[in-house]
Amino acid sequence: MNLLMKISLLASVWFASTFNYVTANSLEYDGWLNIALFHALDIDEPHKFTLRGNVTVTNRNTGLVSVAQEPLTVQDRNKFKRLAQEGRLYRLEAHVTDSDGVTKFLTSSKACALAKSQLTDVLWVSLDHSGTVTGVTQSVNNGNMNECHDLSSTDVDVLDEFNTDVYVKHTESAPIPDTASFIQKMEREREARERGETKDNRSFFAKYWMYLVPVVILLLISATNPEAGQR
């Protein structure tokens, strides 16, 4: 078996395993996942988290979500007001449930900034290439969040309910080497040499190193990560 046929065979095996891996993960990537939100409001019990609501990502590919949040009780409002007035952090814990189980992510913002925004915040759900959640982050759009000293009583007395927008961020995939075009180019050059149309005295590696290196790297990654080929 000549070198060209070996490279073609290895490329075919790699693309077949990659296709199976992507296909299997595409089904999971399009699936839904649930994110339960818990917040810590009690300064005296900082490790106590209570349910704030649920976010359901109905399709990870399109980023379609639905949000359902619990109404704030009088006790919750008073606890939050104290957090804001004392310049404390508002801590939010996200419990992500999918086929692999439950994963927890902790995020926070200044309580006074959240009070100034009238409990309007944004949740960013980050996904990797397989659709697995890699992070849940809260952000508050309210100018300079460090200026909490000018928090007025009005800011905390007229608090309503949480108004949350959820956005799904996808990790961009790295480009895949065009192995098929490389093989076709090598075949055309081989045929040209056999016809005597071209003559190149350079070694094989010197002529094609820029094409071989990506293939070798991909093969090394596949060899060191056997789980990817088994999916």
N, C-alpha and C positions, 0 to 999 in steps of 0.2 A: 504494500500500500504506500503510494508516494505521499510526500508532505502535503500537497494540495488536498488530496482526498482525506487525510487525517484531520486537517484544519476544518474542512467542510463537515466531517462527521461530528467533531467536537462542537462546532457551532450549532449544528442541528440538535444535538442533545441538550445544549444549554438553552436554546430557544424553546424547546419542547418543555423542559422543566420550568422555565420562566413563565411560559404561557399557562401551564397548569397551576402554578403558584398564584399568578395574577387572577386567573379565573376563579379559583377558590376564594381568594380574598375579596373579589369584586362582589360576590354574594353577601359576604359579611359587611363589606364597605357600604352597600346600599341599605343595610338593615338599620333598625332603630336602636336607640339606647336611651336609658333613663338616668337623669341626674337629679338626685335629691339634695336640696340645699338646706343647710343648718347654720344658724348664726349664734354667736356668743354675745349676749346683751348684758349679762349680770357682772358688774365689776367685782362684786364680792365672791362670785363663783366663776372665775375666768375659764375653767375647763368645762363648764356646762354649756352644751350646744342644744338649741331647740329648733324644731322644724320651721323653716321659712317657706318652703314650697317645692315644687317639682318642675323640672325642665325635661321635655321629651323631644329628642331629636328623631323625627319620624323617618328621615332619609339622610344619611351621612354624606351622600354624594351631592345632593342638591342643597343641603344645609337647612332643610325645612324643619322648623321647631314649633313647639307649643309650650306655653308657660302658664302654670297655675300656682298662685301664691296665697299663703294663709293670711287672713286679715290680722292686723296688729291689735292686740288687746290693750287695755288701758295700762296694765302693768308693763307690757313690752314697750309702749311709747315712753313711759316714765324712765325705764332703764336705758333706752336709747338716748333720751334727752340728757341723761347724766353722762353717758359716754361722750356725747358731743360737747357738753359744757365743760367737761374736765379734759378735753383734748385727747381722748383715748382713741385707740384703733377699733374700727368695726371689723371683726373677723368673720369670714365666711368659709364654711367647709362644704365641699362638693363631693358627694358619694356617687361615683359613676358605676352603673351596673350594666354589664354586657355578658357575652357568652363565657368570658374568662373569670367572672366573679365581680367583686366590688373593689374599686380603687378610689382612694381618698386624695383630694387636693385641697390645700389650704391657701386662701388668698385674703387680702385685707386692704382697707382704705381708711382715711381719716374720717372719723364719725362726724366731725363738724362739716367737712366738705360734702358728705352725703346729706347732712341736714340742710345745707345751703342749696343743694340741688333738689330739695323736696323729695328725697328718697328715689331719685332717678339715677339708675346706674346701667352699666353695660357688662355683660358676661361674654368673654371670648373663650370658645371651646376649640382647642388645637388638636388636630388629627394628624397622624403620620400617614405614610403611603398605603398602609394596610387598613386604615380606618380606625385604628386604636387611639383612644384619647391620651394625649401626652401632657395636657395641662388645662386647667380652668382658671381664668384670671378675671378679676373684677376691676373695672375702671369707672371713675366718676369724672364727668366733664364739668368742671366748675372753676376754671381759671387757675389761680395759684392756691393749691390745697394747703400750703403751709400757713396761710393767713387765717388762722382760726381765732385769733384774739378778738376779732370784730364780730363774733357770732352774737346775734341779737336774740332776745327772747322770742321775737316774732318768728325767727327761723325754726325754732323748735316747738312753738305752740301751735303751728298750723300744719304739722306733718299729717299727711294723708296715708296712702298705702304705697308699697314698693311698685315702681314703674320700671320694668326691666326689659331691655333689648338683648337678645342673644344672637351672636354671630359665630358661625363655624368657619375656622381657618384650616385650609388644607396645605400640607407640606408639598412643595413642588418636587417632582421626580427629576432625577438627573438624566441627561440625555443618554440613550442607548447607542453604542457603536454600531455603525452601518456595516455589519459583517458581510451581508449578502453582496453589497456593492464591491467590497474589497475582494471577495472571491471571484466575482465577475471580472474585475480589473486584472487580477492575476492570471485568469484564464486567457483573456485577450492578449496580454503581454507574452504569455507562453506560446500561444499560437503564432504571434508575430515573430518571435525568435525562431520558431521552427521553420517559418517561411523565409527567414533570413532578412526580414525587414528592419530589425533592430539588433544592436549589439551593445551589451552593457556588461563590463568586466567586474562591476562591483559585486560583493558577496550578497547572498540572499538577505541576510539580516540588515546589511547596510542600506539596501534598497527599500525594505518593507518594515523597518523597525517601528515606524509611527503607526502602522496598522497592527503589528503583532503585540505590542505592549498592552493595549486595551484588552485584547483577547486573553493574554496571559493573566492579567489582573483579575478579570472576571472568573477565569478558571480557578485561581487561587482562592478567591472569595467563596466560590461554590464548594471548594474542597474543605475550607475551614469552617463552613456553616452548613453542615449536612442537613439541618432541620429544614432549610429553605427548599431543598430538593425533595423532601419527603412530603411536603404539603400538597 
